[in-house]
Amino acid sequence: MVNPEDLRGRKAPAFDLVDHNGNTFHFHPDHFGSPLVIFFFVGPGNNATTYQMGLMMQLYEQSQYPIRPGLRDSQNSKTLQVVGICPSKQKSLAEQANSRKLRFPLLSDPDYVVASSFGASRLFDRFVSKRASFVIDANGIVMELYTTPLAGVRSSSIDIERHIRCIEETLNKIG
């Protein structure tokens, strides 16, 4: 299993996953060209995930306008991209995205392939997604990551808020 800390300063793993609308999202670190936040979450339908989605949506919306210039990639003026990944099925993710009016894709990783490649899963009696976020710069390098200990079991709003602060700080550094 991959240790997520080993990804810091390296190219992020490439992947293709289906989003909540049935479209394939392609990520290849050498060809993406925009800063990207990938966040892994447990699944839709619980309070912690609802809270996390709201904060990620705020982060995404703030990055789309010049109000927060630190969240823009200054080299090529590409705005931040955000994707959420969890093991839930597409239909469940579509319900979550539509009810929250999300403007970024939620990706289905039912076999934990991408989660495992980022070290964002744990093996208890089965795979369980961890709450983890990765900030990837426009060159595909993992600049920072944040994982919540034993996420997938319990996460508090404080852990999720720390998650978002860590992401914002990193984006401001690379912006």
N, C-alpha and C positions, 0 to 999 in steps of 0.2 A: 504494500500500500504506500502511496506517495505521502510524504510529509509536506504539507502546504508551505512550510517555511523554506523548503528547498527551491521553491519556485521564485522567491523574491530575487529580483535582478536578472531573471532569465526570461526567455520567450515563453509566453503562455501556450498551453496545449491548444492545438487546432481542434475544431469540432463542427459538426452539423447536427442540428436538432430541429424538430418540428415545433412551431410556436402555437399559441392558443387559437390562431385563425387557420391552422393547417398549412402554413407556409414554412419552408425550410429556412432557418437562420444559419448562415455560413459564417464561421469565424476562422480566419487564418491570420496569425499574428503578422506575417510579412505583407499582407495585402489589405488590412482593415482600414488603416489610415486615420482613425478617430480615437480619442480616449474612450475607454470602455469600463464601466463598472459591471461586474458579474456578481450577482448575489444568489447564493443558494439558500433555499428556505425549506421548511419541513413539509409544507403543503397548505392548500387553502382551507379556510373554514375555522381557524382558531384565532383567538384574540391577539396573540403575539404576531401572527402573520398579517392580520388586518392592520395592526399598528405599523409593522415594518413596511408594508405596501404603501401606506399613507406617507411615511417619511421618504421612501424612495421616490414616490411621485413628486413630492416637493423638491427634492434634490434635482430630479430630471427637469422639472419645469423651470427652476431657477437657472439651470445651465443653458437653457434655450434662448435666453435674452441677455442683452449686455448689462443688465443690472448687477450681475456677479461676474465681472470679467475674469476673475481667477479660475472660473470653471470652464473657460474656453481654452482650446489648444492654440497658443499664440503663433506657432510656426505655420500652420496651414488653416487657421480659423475654422476648424471642424468642431462642431459642438459635441458635447458628451453624449455617448450612447449608454443605455442601461438595459440589461436583460436580467430577468429572474429565472432561476432554474430549480425545478423540483421533480420528484418522481411521479407526481400525479398525472393522470391522463389528460389529454387535450380538452375534452369536454369540461372537466372540472376546472381547468385553468381558464377556459373561455368564460365560464360563469364568473370566476373571480375577477378577471380582467374587465368584463363588461359591467359588473356591479360596482367596481371601484373606478370605472372610467379611466383605466390605465392607458397611457400613450406610449408605453414601451412593451416589448414582447415578453411573455412568460413562456418558457420552453419546457417541454416534457422530456425527462430523462428517466424513463421507467426502469431501466436496467442499471442505473447508477454508473454508467460508463464515463460520462463527463464528470460527474461528482467525484468519482474515484481518481480520475486523471488530475484533478485539482486537489486531491486529498480532503475533499469536503464530504466524506461519508465515513461512517463508523460501522464496524461489524460487531453487533451484539449477538443475538440469535439470528439476526437478519441485518441487511444493510439499513441504516438510518441516516438520512441527510442531516448534516450539521448546518447551523446558520453560519455562513461564511461569506465574506465579501472580498473581491479582488479588484484592485484598481490597476488597470492596464493602460499604459501610455499609447500615443499614436503610432509608436514603433513596435507595438506588441509585447513590450516588456512589462512584467509584473512589478509594479512600483511599490505596492503595499498590499497587505492582506490583513484581515481581521477574522478571527473565528471565535465563536462563543463556546466556552467549555460546556460539554455535554448537551449542546443544542440538539434539538430533535427529541430531547427528553423534556426539558423546561428552559424557557428563556424569559427573562424579565424585560420590562420596558426600558430599564436602565441599561441592560446589555445592548439592546437594539439602538438606543440613543448613542451609546459609545461607538457602536458600529458606524453610524452616520457621521459623527464628529470625526472619526478616523478617516473616513472617505473624503470628507470636505477638506480636512487639513492636507491630505495628500494631493488632492486635485489643485488646491491653491499653490502647492509647491511646484507641481509640474506645469501649471498654467502659464 
